[in-house]
């Protein structure tokens, strides 16, 4: 190796020149000089390509990281919507127009949206849920004769508040062809017993349905809301079977039978259809027709001098008298020599006016009421207090009222008032009559039937 300063020949491993005493360059310094020389010899194009390569690598790395994060988030979201807290639910509902349907509930964060492309509908998540109701018939065409069910697949899209869109797992379910809706209001049961020659038939269907009663097309009598109100003849032959058929588009046919029983007697005896089963007065006129020559006698309470029978035409009338609030039985018979008596017995619900009931109502005496509830049956009371609870059993609703002032004193009111949904926690005044006892939370309390109720200031 030569000294770069004086040109003297030096050993390869010498650190200083023996002649000029200057430090000699090492191999590392030479490598650095060589590297600098290479860099100096690079063209601008080469330098630009190197920069681009570095940038491309960084961008690729960022894209990969972004896709990995998105995949992780998508995987976590998929788990939530398939077998986690956000899994959609399906439940059966009854639509406002009587059609059967299903409610689909999606879950998520408030403010997000669920877009359903198959239905072209967007649902906003509020309170953690997004709900949509669909009638079952909407999944079918006009002809369902050879169809049993529909396989439905929805492809929901989650749109977050920041506009990000995420495809959610498909939601699959199966819907059977629904039966044509039919709601029979009268008679209230599938089998009733009557004492008149005609009976009111009241039913509701989906507007546009075809309706048959005992094979007769009565569609023209159905109004635009789907209500049919008519009368059917009831013969004194025992069971009168009324067949109802309803055909609604996109539904299968509905067929239902109701039985109206009317006793057969040797003597003709029929109550007028104008005779009501509800009375707001303590007395009510009862009229009808029997076989000419038959004698009418009344078994239940009535005004004796009011009984009148036309022996030629068979027309009769009398005034029934009601002794208790609520249900009273009116029973009378027609008699004729050589024939079996014909008997008619029917209930009448006596609901007095507010003025009459409040005028006869006693002030609350809770201690005596708990002991004397049997002796005081049908006695009316003015019940004033706060509603604490509500209990529903079948068609009856029972309200738990605290009528005490200094201490809790509970009574149970069977709600037969016009206030269908009283507010718990508010104070009310109810006029009710005693009807026994009721068990509430493992303890018996006085039970009364409330006919009138209003908010107490």
C-alpha positions in Angstrom: 0.0 0.0 0.0 1.3 3.5 -0.9 1.1 6.5 1.5 -1.4 8.9 0.0 0.6 11.8 1.4 4.3 11.1 0.4 4.1 8.1 -1.9 6.2 5.8 0.2 5.6 2.1 0.1 4.0 0.8 3.4 3.0 -2.5 4.8 -0.7 -3.5 4.3 -1.4 -3.6 8.0 0.5 -0.4 8.9 -1.5 2.3 10.6 1.0 5.2 10.0 3.4 6.0 7.2 7.0 5.3 8.4 8.3 8.2 6.3 5.8 11.1 6.9 4.2 9.7 10.0 0.7 10.4 8.6 -2.2 8.0 9.4 -2.9 5.5 6.6 -6.5 4.8 5.3 -8.2 1.6 6.5 -10.3 -0.8 4.4 -13.5 0.7 6.0 -12.6 4.1 4.9 -12.0 2.8 1.4 -15.4 1.1 1.4 -17.1 4.4 2.4 -15.2 6.3 -0.3 -16.2 3.6 -2.7 -19.8 3.8 -1.7 -19.7 7.6 -2.0 -18.2 7.2 -5.3 -21.0 4.8 -6.4 -23.6 7.2 -5.1 -21.9 10.1 -6.9 -22.0 8.1 -10.1 -25.8 7.3 -9.8 -28.0 9.1 -12.3 -31.1 11.2 -11.3 -33.3 8.5 -12.8 -31.7 5.8 -10.7 -32.2 7.9 -7.6 -35.8 8.5 -8.5 -36.5 4.8 -9.1 -35.0 4.0 -5.7 -37.3 6.6 -4.0 -40.3 5.2 -5.9 -39.4 1.7 -4.8 -39.2 2.8 -1.2 -42.5 4.7 -1.4 -44.2 1.7 -3.1 -43.1 -0.6 -0.4 -44.4 1.8 2.3 -47.7 2.1 0.5 -48.0 -1.6 0.1 -47.3 -2.1 3.7 -49.9 0.4 4.7 -52.5 -1.1 2.4 -51.8 -4.6 3.8 -52.2 -3.3 7.3 -55.4 -1.5 6.4 -56.8 -4.6 4.8 -55.8 -6.7 7.8 -57.5 -4.3 10.2 -60.6 -4.3 8.0 -60.7 -8.1 7.8 -60.4 -8.4 11.6 -63.2 -5.9 12.0 -65.3 -7.6 9.4 -64.7 -11.0 11.0 -65.7 -9.6 14.4 -68.8 -8.0 13.0 -69.8 -11.2 11.2 -69.5 -13.1 14.4 -71.7 -10.5 16.1 -74.4 -10.8 13.4 -74.3 -14.6 13.1 -74.0 -16.0 16.6 -73.4 -12.9 18.8 -75.2 -10.1 20.4 -76.3 -8.5 17.0 -77.9 -11.7 15.5 -81.2 -10.6 13.9 -84.4 -12.0 15.3 -87.7 -13.0 13.7 -91.1 -12.9 15.5 -94.7 -13.3 14.4 -96.9 -10.2 14.5 -100.5 -9.3 13.6 -100.6 -6.4 11.2 -103.1 -3.5 11.6 -105.2 -4.9 8.7 -105.4 -8.3 10.4 -102.8 -9.9 8.1 -100.2 -12.2 9.7 -96.7 -10.9 9.4 -93.2 -11.1 10.9 -91.1 -8.5 12.6 -87.4 -8.5 11.7 -85.2 -6.9 14.3 -81.6 -5.9 13.6 -79.3 -4.8 16.4 -76.4 -2.3 16.3 -75.1 1.1 17.4 -77.4 4.1 17.5 -77.1 6.2 14.4 -76.1 3.3 12.1 -78.3 2.2 9.2 -79.3 -1.2 7.9 -80.0 -1.2 4.2 -82.0 -4.1 2.7 -81.4 -4.1 -1.1 -84.1 -6.8 -1.7 -86.7 -4.5 -0.2 -85.0 -1.2 -1.1 -85.5 -0.1 2.5 -83.1 1.6 5.0 -83.6 1.2 8.7 -82.1 3.5 11.3 -80.8 1.9 14.5 -82.4 3.7 17.5 -82.2 2.4 21.0 -79.9 -0.4 19.9 -82.5 -1.8 17.4 -83.9 -1.4 13.9 -87.3 -3.0 13.3 -89.3 -3.7 10.1 -92.6 -5.5 9.8 -93.6 -7.4 6.7 -96.9 -9.2 6.0 -96.3 -12.8 5.2 -98.4 -12.5 2.0 -95.9 -10.0 0.6 -93.4 -12.8 -0.1 -95.9 -14.6 -2.4 -97.4 -14.0 -5.8 -101.1 -14.0 -6.6 -101.2 -17.8 -7.1 -100.4 -19.8 -4.0 -102.4 -23.0 -4.8 -99.4 -25.2 -5.2 -97.0 -23.3 -2.9 -96.4 -24.3 0.7 -93.7 -21.8 1.8 -91.2 -19.2 0.6 -87.5 -19.3 1.3 -86.4 -15.7 2.0 -82.9 -14.4 1.9 -82.0 -10.8 2.8 -78.5 -9.3 2.2 -78.3 -6.5 4.8 -75.7 -3.7 4.4 -74.5 -1.9 7.5 -73.9 1.8 6.9 -72.1 3.4 9.9 -72.5 7.1 10.9 -69.2 8.0 9.1 -70.6 6.4 5.8 -68.6 3.2 5.9 -70.4 0.3 4.3 -70.1 -3.3 5.5 -71.8 -6.3 4.0 -73.5 -8.3 6.8 -74.0 -12.1 6.6 -77.2 -13.0 4.7 -80.3 -13.5 6.8 -82.3 -16.6 5.8 -85.8 -17.7 6.9 -88.8 -19.6 5.7 -92.4 -18.3 5.6 -95.4 -20.5 5.2 -98.4 -19.4 3.0 -100.6 -17.5 5.5 -104.3 -18.3 6.0 -106.9 -15.7 5.0 -107.4 -13.5 8.0 -110.8 -13.8 9.7 -111.8 -12.2 13.0 -115.3 -13.2 14.3 -116.6 -10.7 16.9 -120.1 -12.1 17.1 -120.5 -14.8 18.3 -117.5 -14.4 20.6 -117.2 -18.2 20.9 -117.4 -21.0 18.3 -120.5 -22.2 20.1 -123.3 -20.1 21.7 -126.8 -20.7 22.9 -129.6 -18.3 21.9 -133.3 -17.9 22.4 -134.1 -15.8 19.3 -134.8 -16.6 15.7 -132.0 -14.4 14.3 -128.5 -13.8 15.5 -126.1 -10.9 14.7 -123.0 -12.1 12.8 -120.1 -9.6 12.9 -116.7 -10.4 11.4 -113.7 -8.6 9.9 -111.6 -9.6 6.9 -108.9 -8.0 4.8 -110.4 -5.5 2.4 -110.7 -7.2 -1.0 -111.4 -10.6 0.3 -114.3 -12.9 -0.9 -116.6 -14.0 1.9 -119.2 -16.8 1.9 -121.7 -17.5 4.7 -123.4 -20.9 4.4 -122.4 -21.1 0.7 -123.8 -17.6 -0.1 -121.4 -15.0 -1.5 -121.9 -12.0 0.8 -118.8 -10.0 -0.4 -121.0 -7.1 -1.5 -122.0 -6.6 2.1 -118.4 -6.2 3.3 -117.5 -2.5 3.7 -114.3 -0.9 2.7 -112.7 -1.5 6.1 -113.4 -5.2 5.8 -116.3 -5.3 8.3 -119.3 -7.5 7.7 -122.3 -7.0 10.0 -125.4 -9.1 9.2 -128.0 -11.4 10.7 -128.4 -15.2 10.3 -131.5 -17.2 10.9 -131.5 -19.5 13.9 -134.1 -22.3 13.8 -135.4 -24.1 16.9 -133.7 -27.4 15.9 -130.8 -27.5 18.3 -127.4 -26.9 16.5 -127.4 -24.4 13.7 -124.0 -24.7 12.0 -122.8 -21.5 10.2 -120.0 -22.1 7.8 -117.7 -19.2 7.0 -115.3 -19.2 4.1 -112.8 -16.4 3.4 -110.5 -16.1 0.3 -107.9 -13.4 0.4 -105.4 -12.8 -2.4 -101.9 -14.3 -1.7 -103.4 -16.4 1.1 -104.8 -19.9 1.4 -108.5 -20.3 2.0 -109.9 -20.0 5.5 -112.8 -22.1 6.5 -114.5 -21.9 10.0 -117.7 -23.1 11.5 -119.6 -21.6 14.4 -122.5 -23.3 16.1 -125.6 -21.4 17.3 -127.8 -23.6 19.5 -131.4 -23.0 19.9 -133.5 -25.4 22.0 -136.4 -27.1 20.3 -139.7 -27.1 22.3 -143.2 -28.4 21.7 -144.5 -24.8 22.2 -143.2 -22.0 20.0 -141.5 -19.3 22.1 -139.3 -16.6 20.8 -137.7 -13.5 22.3 -137.7 -10.2 20.3 -134.3 -9.2 18.9 -134.8 -5.8 20.4 -134.5 -7.2 23.9 -131.0 -6.3 25.1 -128.6 -8.2 27.4 -127.4 -4.9 29.0 -129.5 -2.5 31.1 -128.6 0.9 32.7 -131.9 0.8 34.7 -133.1 -1.4 37.4 -136.0 -2.6 35.2 -136.2 -3.6 31.6 -139.1 -4.5 29.2 -139.1 -8.1 27.9 -141.2 -8.8 24.8 -141.7 -11.7 22.4 -144.1 -14.1 20.7 -145.5 -17.5 21.7 -148.0 -19.9 20.4 -151.6 -18.6 20.5 -153.4 -19.9 23.5 -150.2 -20.4 25.6 -149.8 -18.9 29.0 -146.6 -17.0 30.0 -145.2 -17.2 33.6 -142.1 -15.5 34.9 -139.7 -17.4 37.2 -137.4 -14.5 38.1 -138.0 -11.1 39.7 -140.4 -8.9 37.7 -143.3 -6.5 38.2 -146.4 -8.7 38.3 -148.9 -6.2 37.0 -146.7 -5.6 33.9 -147.3 -9.1 32.5 -149.5 -9.1 29.4 -150.3 -11.9 26.9 -152.5 -11.7 23.8 -154.1 -15.2 23.6 -154.9 -14.7 19.9 -151.7 -13.4 18.5 -149.3 -14.8 21.1 -147.6 -11.5 21.7 -146.4 -11.0 25.3 -144.5 -8.5 27.4 -143.5 -8.0 31.1 -141.0 -5.8 33.0 -138.1 -7.7 34.6 -136.6 -6.3 37.8 -132.9 -6.6 38.7 -131.8 -7.0 42.3 -128.0 -6.8 41.9 -125.4 -5.0 39.9 -123.7 -7.0 37.2 -125.3 -10.2 35.8 -128.9 -11.0 36.4 -130.9 -14.0 35.0 -134.3 -13.5 33.4 -136.2 -16.7 33.0 -139.8 -17.3 31.9 -141.8 -20.1 30.3 -144.8 -20.8 28.0 -147.3 -23.4 29.1 -150.1 -25.1 27.1 -152.2 -28.1 28.0 -150.9 -31.3 26.6 -147.4 -29.9 25.7 -144.1 -29.6 27.4 -143.2 -26.2 28.7 -140.9 -24.0 26.6 -138.4 -22.1 28.8 -136.2 -19.1 27.9 -133.4 -18.0 30.3 -130.9 -15.3 29.4 -128.5 -13.1 31.3 -128.8 -9.3 31.6 -125.8 -7.2 32.8 -127.2 -4.4 35.0 -124.9 -1.4 34.9 -126.4 1.6 36.7 -125.8 5.2 35.8 -122.9 7.0 37.5 -125.4 9.3 39.2 -127.3 6.3 40.7 -124.2 4.4 41.7 -122.4 7.3 43.3 -125.5 8.3 45.1 -125.8 4.9 46.8 -122.1 4.4 47.3 -120.7 4.0 50.9 -117.6 5.7 52.1 -114.7 3.2 52.4 -114.6 1.3 55.7 -111.7 -1.0 55.0 -111.6 -2.8 58.4 -115.3 -3.8 58.1 -115.1 -4.6 54.4 -112.4 -7.2 55.0 -114.7 -9.0 57.4 -118.2 -8.3 55.9 -117.4 -8.8 52.2 -119.9 -11.6 51.9 -122.7 -9.8 53.6 -121.9 -6.6 51.7 -121.8 -8.3 48.3 -123.2 -6.0 45.5 -122.9 -3.0 47.8 -121.3 -0.1 46.1 -118.3 1.9 47.5 -116.4 5.0 46.6 -112.8 3.8 46.3 -110.2 6.6 46.4 -106.5 6.0 46.2 -103.3 5.4 44.2 -103.1 2.6 41.6 -100.1 0.4 42.5 -100.3 -2.5 40.1 -102.3 -4.2 37.3 -103.0 -7.9 36.8 -104.5 -9.5 33.6 -106.2 -12.8 33.7 -107.8 -13.8 30.4 -110.1 -11.0 29.4 -110.3 -9.5 32.9 -108.0 -6.7 34.2 -107.6 -6.3 38.0 -106.3 -3.0 39.4 -104.5 -2.9 42.8 -105.5 0.3 44.7 -104.3 1.6 48.0 -107.3 3.2 49.7 -105.4 3.8 53.0 -104.3 7.2 54.2 -101.8 6.6 57.0 -101.1 2.9 56.2 -101.4 0.7 53.1 -104.9 -0.8 52.6 -105.2 -2.7 49.4 -108.4 -3.5 47.4 -108.6 -5.3 44.0 -110.8 -3.6 41.4 -112.0 -5.6 38.4 -111.8 -2.9 35.7 -115.1 -2.7 33.8 -114.9 1.1 33.3 -114.3 3.0 30.1 -110.7 3.8 31.3 -109.0 0.9 29.5 -105.4 1.8 30.4 -105.2 3.8 33.7 -101.8 5.1 34.7 -100.1 3.3 37.6 -98.9 5.7 40.3 -101.8 8.1 39.8 -104.7 8.6 42.2 -108.2 7.7 41.0 -111.8 7.7 42.4 -113.6 4.5 41.4 -117.2 3.5 42.0 -117.4 -0.3 42.5 -119.5 -3.0 44.1 -118.3 -5.8 46.3 -117.8 -9.1 44.6 -115.8 -11.2 47.1 -112.1 -11.7 47.6 -109.0 -11.9 45.3 -105.6 -13.3 46.0 -102.8 -10.9 45.3 -99.1 -11.7 46.2 -100.2 -14.7 48.3 -102.7 -12.7 50.4 -106.5 -12.2 50.0 -107.9 -8.7 49.6 -111.4 -7.4 49.1 -112.5 -7.6 45.4 -114.8 -5.0 43.9 -116.1 -4.5 40.3 -115.4 -1.0 39.2 -118.0 0.4 36.8 -116.8 4.1 36.8 -113.4 5.6 37.4 -111.8 9.0 37.0 -108.6 10.8 38.0 -108.6 12.3 41.5 -106.9 15.8 41.8 
